[in-house]
């Protein structure tokens, strides 16, 4: 009898699937807010509000400019997935 996959394993598998499905030209490894807003179908201003309220996606500040890491964006999406056959 096999054990069901853990939540961490399901999230890692989902991130790997998204890594293949999201083209790098839409979401580079180090992305500007404009890239992330396009992928998430939101606005740059909404991302700014999330940063101000200290919620939402993890972000970095590089030389005064805001950047998002592709891996963080995909992991955030996988962690916040609700429903579906593989959802935890």
Backbone as CSV, one residue per row, in Angstrom:
resi,resn,N_x,N_y,N_z,CA_x,CA_y,CA_z,C_x,C_y,C_z
1,UNK,0.850,-1.180,0.000,0.000,0.000,0.000,0.900,1.250,0.000
2,UNK,0.649,2.140,-0.906,1.474,3.341,-1.001,0.837,4.484,-0.232
3,UNK,1.699,5.343,0.262,1.222,6.517,0.994,0.784,7.587,-0.002
4,UNK,-0.243,8.365,0.345,-0.610,9.481,-0.535,0.504,10.528,-0.525
5,UNK,0.645,11.264,-1.618,1.715,12.278,-1.665,1.483,13.371,-0.630
6,UNK,2.577,13.907,-0.113,2.484,14.982,0.876,2.118,16.285,0.180
7,UNK,1.716,17.250,0.967,1.381,18.569,0.434,2.602,19.183,-0.242
8,UNK,3.770,19.045,0.376,4.991,19.590,-0.206,5.290,18.966,-1.561
9,UNK,5.067,17.660,-1.690,5.310,16.980,-2.960,4.330,17.459,-4.027
10,UNK,3.065,17.665,-3.641,2.071,18.165,-4.593,2.412,19.577,-5.065
11,UNK,2.843,20.422,-4.134,3.221,21.793,-4.486,4.431,21.790,-5.401
12,UNK,5.429,20.971,-5.092,6.625,20.901,-5.929,6.284,20.413,-7.329
13,UNK,5.389,19.445,-7.439,4.973,18.939,-8.748,4.223,20.014,-9.532
14,UNK,3.356,20.739,-8.860,2.602,21.807,-9.512,3.527,22.925,-9.989
15,UNK,4.510,23.297,-9.178,5.480,24.323,-9.569,6.261,23.855,-10.797
16,UNK,6.648,22.587,-10.828,7.382,22.049,-11.974,6.527,22.097,-13.244
17,UNK,5.247,21.785,-13.118,4.343,21.870,-14.274,4.214,23.305,-14.767
18,UNK,4.049,24.248,-13.841,3.911,25.651,-14.231,5.208,26.175,-14.837
19,UNK,6.337,25.700,-14.345,7.639,26.117,-14.871,7.717,25.816,-16.364
20,UNK,7.128,24.697,-16.782,7.125,24.321,-18.194,6.076,25.075,-18.989
21,UNK,4.970,25.450,-18.359,3.850,26.044,-19.079,3.937,27.559,-19.224
22,UNK,4.604,28.235,-18.300,4.697,29.697,-18.357,5.970,30.066,-19.123
23,UNK,5.829,30.648,-20.313,7.020,30.983,-21.106,7.896,32.016,-20.408
24,UNK,9.201,31.886,-20.612,10.149,32.783,-19.948,10.024,34.225,-20.439
25,UNK,9.570,34.430,-21.670,9.421,35.815,-22.135,8.250,36.523,-21.428
26,UNK,7.293,35.760,-20.902,6.206,36.369,-20.125,6.597,36.601,-18.680
27,UNK,7.393,35.688,-18.134,7.810,35.781,-16.739,9.276,35.377,-16.633
28,UNK,10.197,36.351,-16.789,11.624,36.028,-16.701,12.010,35.576,-15.282
29,UNK,13.227,35.077,-15.135,13.683,34.599,-13.825,13.740,35.728,-12.802
30,UNK,14.074,36.932,-13.238,13.985,38.125,-12.395,13.050,39.074,-13.133
31,UNK,11.835,39.219,-12.610,10.765,39.891,-13.344,10.437,41.262,-12.774
32,UNK,10.079,42.154,-13.668,9.572,43.472,-13.287,8.105,43.326,-12.876
33,UNK,7.592,44.290,-12.126,6.173,44.239,-11.760,5.248,44.141,-12.975
34,UNK,5.649,44.743,-14.095,4.824,44.689,-15.308,4.660,43.250,-15.803
35,UNK,5.743,42.461,-15.726,5.671,41.061,-16.146,4.719,40.284,-15.240
36,UNK,4.888,40.469,-13.945,4.077,39.726,-12.974,2.610,40.123,-13.102
37,UNK,2.336,41.404,-13.276,0.956,41.866,-13.424,0.307,41.234,-14.653
38,UNK,1.052,41.109,-15.730,0.510,40.495,-16.948,0.168,39.033,-16.710
39,UNK,1.063,38.302,-16.084,0.843,36.876,-15.849,-0.327,36.660,-14.892
40,UNK,-0.440,37.495,-13.866,-1.494,37.330,-12.859,-2.799,38.021,-13.238
41,UNK,-2.823,38.707,-14.373,-4.015,39.440,-14.814,-4.467,40.438,-13.748
42,UNK,-3.513,41.217,-13.290,-3.788,42.270,-12.315,-3.057,43.526,-12.774
43,UNK,-2.956,44.507,-11.923,-2.286,45.749,-12.291,-1.010,45.929,-11.463
44,UNK,-0.145,46.771,-11.983,1.075,47.122,-11.259,0.709,47.830,-9.966
45,UNK,-0.334,48.652,-10.004,-0.783,49.356,-8.797,-1.292,48.382,-7.729
46,UNK,-1.971,47.314,-8.139,-2.445,46.314,-7.172,-1.264,45.606,-6.515
47,UNK,-0.226,45.310,-7.293,0.981,44.705,-6.718,1.641,45.661,-5.727
48,UNK,1.650,46.958,-6.054,2.224,47.961,-5.155,1.437,48.021,-3.840
49,UNK,0.112,47.939,-3.930,-0.712,47.935,-2.715,-0.416,46.703,-1.858
50,UNK,-0.242,45.552,-2.506,0.094,44.338,-1.759,1.437,44.486,-1.051
51,UNK,2.415,45.096,-1.719,3.715,45.320,-1.071,3.560,46.271,0.108
52,UNK,2.794,47.336,-0.072,2.578,48.321,0.989,1.921,47.668,2.209
53,UNK,0.968,46.782,1.950,0.251,46.099,3.030,0.979,44.853,3.528
54,UNK,2.152,44.587,2.940,2.977,43.440,3.314,2.220,42.124,3.216
55,UNK,1.589,41.923,2.062,0.879,40.676,1.783,1.158,40.301,0.331
56,UNK,0.728,39.137,-0.041,0.891,38.726,-1.435,2.261,38.147,-1.723
57,UNK,2.737,38.410,-2.914,3.976,37.817,-3.418,5.220,38.317,-2.697
58,UNK,6.203,37.428,-2.520,7.512,37.901,-2.047,8.166,38.740,-3.142
59,UNK,8.939,39.746,-2.743,9.578,40.626,-3.715,10.947,41.043,-3.205
60,UNK,11.747,41.565,-4.115,13.093,42.031,-3.790,13.216,43.481,-4.222
61,UNK,14.088,44.200,-3.550,14.389,45.566,-3.958,15.858,45.583,-4.363
62,UNK,16.106,45.889,-5.633,17.456,45.890,-6.187,17.736,47.300,-6.701
63,UNK,18.614,48.011,-6.016,18.945,49.366,-6.450,17.747,50.284,-6.514
64,UNK,16.813,50.122,-5.603,15.630,50.971,-5.586,14.515,50.498,-6.512
65,UNK,14.747,49.426,-7.245,13.739,48.898,-8.169,13.157,47.604,-7.608
66,UNK,11.869,47.421,-7.806,11.171,46.230,-7.328,11.314,45.127,-8.360
67,UNK,11.654,43.926,-7.889,11.759,42.755,-8.754,11.130,41.562,-8.049
68,UNK,10.600,40.661,-8.865,10.019,39.416,-8.375,10.804,38.258,-8.980
69,UNK,11.035,37.218,-8.194,11.702,36.034,-8.701,10.656,35.076,-9.264
70,UNK,10.914,34.561,-10.448,9.992,33.629,-11.119,9.622,32.476,-10.191
71,UNK,10.615,31.906,-9.530,10.363,30.767,-8.637,9.400,31.151,-7.512
72,UNK,9.541,32.359,-6.965,8.647,32.816,-5.898,7.214,32.988,-6.404
73,UNK,7.069,33.527,-7.604,5.732,33.745,-8.170,5.039,32.403,-8.393
74,UNK,5.742,31.459,-9.003,5.141,30.155,-9.273,4.829,29.406,-7.979
75,UNK,5.717,29.486,-6.993,5.461,28.820,-5.701,4.273,29.461,-4.993
76,UNK,4.174,30.795,-5.056,3.043,31.487,-4.446,1.727,31.014,-5.071
77,UNK,1.702,30.896,-6.395,0.493,30.423,-7.067,0.152,28.995,-6.654
78,UNK,1.160,28.132,-6.596,0.918,26.742,-6.205,0.439,26.653,-4.756
79,UNK,1.040,27.433,-3.868,0.660,27.411,-2.452,-0.762,27.916,-2.228
80,UNK,-1.243,28.778,-3.091,-2.562,29.389,-2.902,-3.635,28.795,-3.806
81,UNK,-3.343,27.657,-4.400,-4.310,26.991,-5.274,-5.406,26.357,-4.431
82,UNK,-6.634,26.487,-4.897,-7.785,25.922,-4.201,-8.565,25.081,-5.203
83,UNK,-8.913,23.872,-4.818,-9.719,23.002,-5.667,-8.903,22.261,-6.701
84,UNK,-9.581,21.445,-7.480,-8.920,20.651,-8.499,-8.499,19.304,-7.932
85,UNK,-8.223,18.353,-8.807,-7.900,17.005,-8.340,-6.583,16.909,-7.588
86,UNK,-5.620,17.766,-7.891,-4.307,17.695,-7.233,-4.170,18.693,-6.100
87,UNK,-5.204,19.455,-5.820,-5.108,20.484,-4.784,-4.961,19.829,-3.421
88,UNK,-4.165,20.462,-2.604,-3.936,19.922,-1.259,-5.035,20.331,-0.314
